[in-house]
Amino acid sequence: MSDHIPELVAGVRNPATLSVCKDHADAVYFSIDRFSLRARARDITLDNLDTFTEQVKDSSLKAYLAANTVIYPEDLPAVDAVVEAAASAGVDAVIAWDPAVITRALDCGLGVHISTQANVSNWQAAEFYRKLGASRVILSRELNLKQIKNIRQHTDMELEVFVHGAMCQAVSGRCYLSAYLLGRPGNCGDCTQPCRWQWTLHGENGGLVELGGKYLLSARDLCMIEYVPELIDAGVDAFKIEGRLRDPGYAAVVSKCYREALDCCLDGSFSRERGQQWKEEMAAVYNRGFSTGFYFGVPGPDGMAIEADMNASTMRRQAVGVVQNYFVKQGAAAVRLLEGGLAVGDSIVIEGASTYLEQEVESLMIERDPVQKAGKGQDVGMKVADRVRENDRVFRVERI
């Protein structure tokens, strides 16, 4: 196995997500509130891009900004503003595929990573972007290991691949189903994920076709944790973890597992058994079931999650309330239970744009009187293990 260990790149959406993966990742990629294929990831904006990038750098990580939507004529002035802001903030590279973004980024002295949206699937395409000035290509998700090795043999361009996270039905995400059905284009970051809906199949004669599942178009999530050595041997330079809309708990677990896998490859202790253990650990956070995608050939029925809903995790988070106030001296929070109740001993997560806290409920108080449980609609005081903030959400976590 090569002693060159790929860079681990984790997707983050806010400071809370950054805080939980900063000790595991080598770099993070993120987006702001425009030109992102994750349009709902809006915690980072032009106004706070400088601050967030500084937090990334203070964590000794590289910062990559995704600006990889379709760019229309009316978007061009805003593209200039975004790229100039990225350069000013000290972003290390822009992830892009539209030539308007690529050329503007190069003009501003930024590194350029070619997005998987460009569907780079051969070495000549990689060389084209290298000669243009890009330093890295994020390869098409539809490539197998043999094809990746061939590309590696013919180019010195840095090669990045997805190793974990959601898979799209369309080639490199170029899907129009959401735009066609609801007028919300996935290629502009507004996908409603119709492929994850329940569907029925009708025959040509109008009859309903009997099926063993309802989620006919839903692909399982990619998971390559058991095959990290094969990816390293293929000459890959960077591993990408998808998940700019996932919660911090997901980012923490997945980035930790891949960091440990890479470290084990470096010291020679990697094994398939360890890989299975990491896979089971990641099954506890949000997932749609796991597959190896296209790495070992075109996926068949085992690559689909037709009998499962959106989340096959062995853990469930139920929203129960919102933080109303935090009392520093008491190390306590006032929580309004809007959706459900809590009891002493419950496992909870408190989460916000700058907060991520996992703990058990040690104590509850209602009007200064200690109680063992509190119900929906009540206001409670609760000891917390660290600082929380007004409007942070409180979730009860249960194993299923």
VMD Tcl script that draws the C-alpha trace (Angstrom):
set ca {
  {0.00 0.00 0.00}
  {1.18 3.55 -0.72}
  {2.41 5.60 2.22}
  {0.68 8.63 0.72}
  {-2.47 9.16 2.79}
  {-5.22 11.13 1.05}
  {-6.52 14.40 2.43}
  {-9.82 13.97 4.29}
  {-12.34 16.61 3.21}
  {-15.55 16.93 5.26}
  {-18.69 18.83 4.31}
  {-19.80 21.39 6.92}
  {-22.68 23.85 7.11}
  {-21.88 26.06 10.13}
  {-19.47 26.55 13.06}
  {-21.13 23.75 15.04}
  {-20.40 21.20 12.31}
  {-16.87 22.54 11.94}
  {-16.24 22.13 15.66}
  {-17.04 18.40 15.71}
  {-14.91 17.36 12.72}
  {-11.95 19.73 13.08}
  {-9.89 17.11 14.92}
  {-10.49 14.49 12.23}
  {-10.57 16.24 8.83}
  {-7.70 17.87 6.95}
  {-9.99 20.26 5.08}
  {-13.63 21.28 4.98}
  {-15.85 22.30 2.11}
  {-18.87 24.52 2.56}
  {-21.09 26.93 0.68}
  {-22.76 30.26 1.25}
  {-26.35 31.26 0.60}
  {-26.00 31.35 -3.19}
  {-24.58 29.24 -6.06}
  {-24.67 26.13 -3.91}
  {-26.17 22.75 -4.72}
  {-27.27 22.74 -1.08}
  {-29.37 25.90 -1.16}
  {-30.82 25.21 2.29}
  {-27.34 25.50 3.83}
  {-27.60 29.21 4.61}
  {-25.75 29.66 7.90}
  {-22.65 30.95 6.10}
  {-23.16 34.15 4.09}
  {-21.09 36.84 2.44}
  {-21.41 38.81 5.68}
  {-19.78 36.15 7.87}
  {-17.57 34.37 5.32}
  {-14.46 36.10 6.68}
  {-15.23 35.00 10.22}
  {-16.03 31.43 9.27}
  {-12.92 31.07 7.10}
  {-10.84 32.39 10.00}
  {-12.37 29.71 12.24}
  {-11.42 27.06 9.67}
  {-7.85 28.33 9.52}
  {-7.63 28.57 13.31}
  {-8.51 24.86 13.32}
  {-5.50 24.23 11.02}
  {-7.76 23.11 8.17}
  {-8.00 24.11 4.53}
  {-11.15 25.91 3.41}
  {-12.90 25.06 0.15}
  {-15.94 27.03 -1.02}
  {-18.45 25.29 -3.30}
  {-19.95 27.49 -6.02}
  {-21.13 24.79 -8.39}
  {-24.66 25.54 -9.56}
  {-25.70 26.44 -13.09}
  {-24.77 30.08 -13.74}
  {-27.19 32.19 -15.79}
  {-26.45 35.59 -17.41}
  {-28.15 37.50 -14.61}
  {-25.95 35.69 -12.06}
  {-22.62 36.98 -13.35}
  {-22.36 40.15 -11.21}
  {-23.11 38.13 -8.07}
  {-20.53 35.51 -9.11}
  {-17.89 38.23 -9.16}
  {-18.91 39.35 -5.67}
  {-18.77 35.81 -4.27}
  {-15.39 34.96 -5.78}
  {-13.87 38.27 -4.70}
  {-15.20 37.73 -1.17}
  {-13.70 34.23 -1.13}
  {-10.31 35.58 -2.17}
  {-10.47 38.32 0.43}
  {-11.44 35.83 3.16}
  {-8.47 33.57 2.39}
  {-10.39 30.60 1.03}
  {-7.93 28.03 -0.32}
  {-9.95 26.90 -3.33}
  {-13.30 27.28 -5.04}
  {-15.16 24.14 -6.10}
  {-16.69 24.94 -9.49}
  {-17.43 23.62 -12.94}
  {-18.93 26.60 -14.79}
  {-16.22 28.41 -16.78}
  {-17.49 31.78 -15.53}
  {-16.68 30.78 -11.95}
  {-13.44 29.01 -12.89}
  {-11.97 31.93 -14.83}
  {-13.00 34.49 -12.22}
  {-11.48 32.40 -9.43}
  {-8.22 32.01 -11.33}
  {-8.16 35.76 -12.00}
  {-8.44 36.33 -8.24}
  {-5.57 33.96 -7.50}
  {-7.74 31.27 -5.94}
  {-7.18 27.56 -6.24}
  {-9.80 25.77 -8.33}
  {-11.18 22.29 -7.73}
  {-13.37 21.03 -10.56}
  {-16.72 19.93 -9.18}
  {-18.13 16.47 -9.74}
  {-20.86 18.33 -11.66}
  {-18.36 18.52 -14.53}
  {-18.55 14.70 -14.73}
  {-14.81 14.25 -15.29}
  {-14.56 10.60 -16.34}
  {-11.23 10.30 -18.22}
  {-7.67 11.54 -18.00}
  {-7.89 13.83 -21.01}
  {-10.71 15.75 -19.34}
  {-8.58 16.00 -16.20}
  {-5.65 17.29 -18.25}
  {-7.90 19.87 -19.93}
  {-8.75 21.37 -16.55}
  {-5.13 21.16 -15.38}
  {-3.99 23.17 -18.38}
  {-6.77 25.64 -17.68}
  {-5.28 26.23 -14.24}
  {-7.22 23.95 -11.89}
  {-5.26 22.05 -9.26}
  {-7.74 19.24 -8.55}
  {-10.67 17.40 -10.12}
  {-13.43 15.77 -8.12}
  {-14.08 12.74 -10.26}
  {-17.45 11.54 -11.50}
  {-19.22 9.29 -8.99}
  {-19.93 6.81 -11.77}
  {-16.31 5.65 -12.16}
  {-15.01 2.27 -10.99}
  {-11.63 1.65 -9.39}
  {-10.04 0.40 -12.62}
  {-11.05 3.59 -14.43}
  {-9.72 5.75 -11.60}
  {-6.38 3.93 -11.77}
  {-6.23 4.59 -15.52}
  {-6.82 8.30 -14.97}
  {-4.12 8.35 -12.28}
  {-1.58 6.77 -14.65}
  {-2.05 9.52 -17.23}
  {-2.23 12.74 -15.23}
  {-0.50 14.47 -12.32}
  {-3.69 16.37 -11.49}
  {-4.89 15.89 -7.91}
  {-7.81 13.44 -7.87}
  {-10.57 13.66 -5.29}
  {-13.38 11.11 -4.88}
  {-16.51 10.79 -2.79}
  {-16.20 8.05 -0.19}
  {-19.33 8.51 1.90}
  {-22.79 10.02 1.66}
  {-25.83 10.44 -0.54}
  {-25.90 9.08 -4.07}
  {-27.95 10.72 -6.81}
  {-29.99 8.90 -9.46}
  {-28.72 11.21 -12.18}
  {-25.22 11.21 -13.67}
  {-23.11 13.47 -11.43}
  {-26.25 15.06 -10.07}
  {-27.53 16.42 -13.38}
  {-31.19 15.79 -12.58}
  {-34.30 17.62 -13.78}
  {-36.94 15.58 -11.95}
  {-37.44 18.15 -9.17}
  {-37.56 21.02 -11.67}
  {-40.07 19.17 -13.84}
  {-42.40 18.16 -11.02}
  {-42.24 21.18 -8.72}
  {-40.35 23.90 -10.54}
  {-37.45 23.64 -8.08}
  {-34.26 22.80 -10.00}
  {-31.68 20.56 -8.39}
  {-28.97 22.06 -10.61}
  {-29.56 25.35 -8.81}
  {-29.44 23.74 -5.38}
  {-33.18 23.54 -4.77}
  {-33.78 19.80 -5.20}
  {-36.89 18.44 -3.45}
  {-35.51 14.88 -3.81}
  {-38.46 13.24 -5.61}
  {-36.25 10.14 -5.94}
  {-36.71 9.66 -2.19}
  {-40.51 9.71 -2.37}
  {-42.83 6.74 -2.27}
  {-43.87 5.77 -5.79}
  {-46.23 3.27 -7.36}
  {-45.58 1.61 -10.70}
  {-48.35 1.15 -13.26}
  {-48.23 -1.19 -16.22}
  {-49.02 -0.23 -19.80}
  {-52.57 -1.52 -19.39}
  {-53.13 0.74 -16.39}
  {-52.81 -2.05 -13.85}
  {-50.77 -1.62 -10.69}
  {-47.55 -3.61 -10.70}
  {-46.94 -5.54 -7.48}
  {-43.64 -4.59 -5.90}
  {-41.69 -5.55 -2.83}
  {-41.01 -1.94 -1.91}
  {-42.26 1.60 -2.36}
  {-39.13 3.74 -2.69}
  {-38.44 2.83 -6.29}
  {-35.83 5.47 -7.09}
  {-34.00 5.86 -3.78}
  {-30.32 4.89 -3.90}
  {-28.46 3.72 -0.83}
  {-25.75 5.96 0.59}
  {-22.17 5.42 -0.51}
  {-19.89 3.87 2.12}
  {-16.31 2.88 1.27}
  {-14.93 2.54 4.80}
  {-14.13 -1.16 4.28}
  {-12.19 -0.43 1.09}
  {-10.02 2.53 2.04}
  {-6.79 0.64 1.11}
  {-8.09 0.01 -2.42}
  {-8.82 3.71 -2.87}
  {-5.37 4.64 -1.64}
  {-3.76 2.12 -4.00}
  {-5.72 3.66 -6.87}
  {-3.73 6.86 -6.34}
  {-6.51 9.05 -4.99}
  {-5.34 12.32 -3.39}
  {-8.43 13.30 -1.40}
  {-11.46 11.63 0.17}
  {-14.69 13.61 0.26}
  {-17.46 13.09 2.82}
  {-20.79 14.35 1.51}
  {-23.12 16.03 3.98}
  {-23.43 19.82 3.99}
  {-27.02 19.43 5.19}
  {-26.39 16.68 7.74}
  {-26.37 17.38 11.46}
  {-23.16 17.78 13.48}
  {-23.59 14.33 15.04}
  {-23.32 12.81 11.57}
  {-20.23 14.86 10.73}
  {-18.58 13.91 14.02}
  {-19.05 10.16 13.65}
  {-18.29 9.85 9.93}
  {-15.21 12.08 9.94}
  {-13.85 10.24 13.01}
  {-14.32 6.82 11.40}
  {-12.58 7.77 8.15}
  {-9.76 9.49 10.05}
  {-9.19 6.31 12.06}
  {-9.31 4.22 8.88}
  {-6.70 6.40 7.17}
  {-4.48 6.36 10.25}
  {-4.75 2.57 10.41}
  {-3.69 2.35 6.78}
  {-0.68 4.48 7.60}
  {0.44 2.35 10.55}
  {-0.49 -0.98 8.94}
  {-3.25 -1.95 11.36}
  {-6.19 -1.68 8.94}
  {-8.39 -4.78 8.68}
  {-11.75 -5.70 7.18}
  {-13.00 -6.41 10.71}
  {-12.18 -2.88 11.76}
  {-13.90 -1.65 8.62}
  {-17.07 -3.48 9.59}
  {-16.92 -1.98 13.07}
  {-16.65 1.54 11.64}
  {-19.52 0.79 9.29}
  {-21.72 -0.29 12.20}
  {-20.75 2.85 14.09}
  {-21.78 5.01 11.14}
  {-25.07 3.11 10.82}
  {-26.11 4.83 14.06}
  {-26.23 8.24 12.36}
  {-28.37 9.34 9.42}
  {-28.13 7.01 6.42}
  {-30.26 5.33 3.76}
  {-28.45 2.04 3.99}
  {-24.99 1.53 2.51}
  {-23.52 0.44 -0.80}
  {-20.19 0.77 -2.60}
  {-21.70 2.77 -5.45}
  {-19.96 2.27 -8.80}
  {-16.50 1.44 -7.44}
  {-16.84 -2.31 -8.12}
  {-19.22 -2.10 -11.07}
  {-22.62 -0.72 -11.95}
  {-24.81 -1.19 -8.86}
  {-27.75 -3.55 -9.05}
  {-30.75 -3.97 -6.75}
  {-28.44 -4.05 -3.73}
  {-27.63 -0.41 -4.44}
  {-31.25 0.64 -3.95}
  {-33.17 1.21 -0.73}
  {-36.64 0.43 -2.06}
  {-37.99 -0.91 1.23}
  {-36.64 1.80 3.53}
  {-37.66 5.37 4.14}
  {-35.34 8.37 4.21}
  {-33.47 7.28 7.33}
  {-32.23 3.77 8.09}
  {-30.25 4.89 11.14}
  {-30.28 2.74 14.26}
  {-30.73 5.94 16.26}
  {-33.62 8.37 16.09}
  {-33.70 12.03 17.05}
  {-37.02 13.47 18.16}
  {-37.33 17.24 18.49}
  {-38.66 18.10 21.94}
  {-38.00 21.78 22.54}
  {-36.00 24.96 22.21}
  {-33.55 26.77 24.51}
  {-35.02 29.99 25.89}
  {-32.05 31.13 27.95}
  {-28.65 30.05 29.28}
  {-27.43 30.80 32.79}
  {-23.64 30.84 32.95}
  {-23.17 30.67 36.74}
  {-25.63 27.81 37.15}
  {-24.50 25.94 34.04}
  {-28.17 25.53 33.19}
  {-30.60 26.22 30.38}
  {-34.24 27.18 30.32}
  {-35.99 24.97 27.79}
  {-39.53 25.21 26.40}
  {-40.84 21.74 25.52}
  {-42.72 22.45 22.29}
  {-42.91 19.01 20.64}
  {-42.42 16.44 23.40}
  {-41.41 15.68 26.96}
  {-38.16 14.86 28.74}
  {-37.21 12.70 31.70}
  {-34.11 12.43 33.86}
  {-31.78 9.92 32.23}
  {-32.84 10.70 28.64}
  {-30.07 11.04 26.06}
  {-30.30 14.40 24.33}
  {-28.59 16.55 21.73}
  {-28.66 20.34 21.83}
  {-27.86 21.84 18.45}
  {-27.64 25.24 16.79}
  {-25.55 27.09 14.22}
  {-22.74 27.45 16.80}
  {-23.73 24.70 19.26}
  {-23.44 20.93 19.40}
  {-23.78 19.15 22.71}
  {-24.50 15.50 23.54}
  {-25.39 14.55 27.11}
  {-27.87 12.84 29.41}
  {-30.52 14.77 31.29}
  {-29.09 14.91 34.82}
  {-31.79 17.03 36.41}
  {-35.01 18.89 35.60}
  {-36.72 21.70 37.45}
  {-40.13 23.32 37.08}
  {-40.53 26.60 38.96}
  {-37.44 25.72 41.06}
  {-38.84 22.37 42.13}
  {-36.94 19.25 41.00}
  {-38.94 16.80 38.89}
  {-38.21 13.45 37.25}
  {-40.03 14.27 34.03}
  {-41.75 17.10 32.20}
  {-44.31 17.05 29.42}
  {-44.98 18.82 26.17}
  {-45.89 22.46 26.70}
  {-43.94 22.92 29.92}
  {-40.96 25.18 30.65}
  {-38.10 23.44 32.44}
  {-34.68 24.23 33.83}
  {-31.98 21.74 32.94}
  {-28.31 21.34 33.79}
  {-26.14 21.42 30.66}
  {-22.56 20.26 30.21}
  {-21.45 23.27 28.15}
  {-22.62 26.61 26.83}
  {-25.84 26.62 24.82}
  {-27.59 29.50 23.10}
  {-31.05 30.96 22.74}
  {-33.09 29.20 20.04}
  {-30.85 26.11 20.01}
  {-32.97 23.01 19.39}
  {-33.22 20.15 21.88}
  {-33.60 16.55 20.61}
  {-34.18 13.32 22.50}
  {-32.07 10.50 21.07}
  {-33.22 6.89 21.18}
  {-31.86 3.62 19.78}
  {-34.35 1.61 17.70}
}
mol new
graphics top color blue
foreach p $ca { graphics top sphere $p radius 0.5 }
foreach p [lrange $ca 0 end-1] q [lrange $ca 1 end] { graphics top cylinder $p $q radius 0.2 }
display resetview
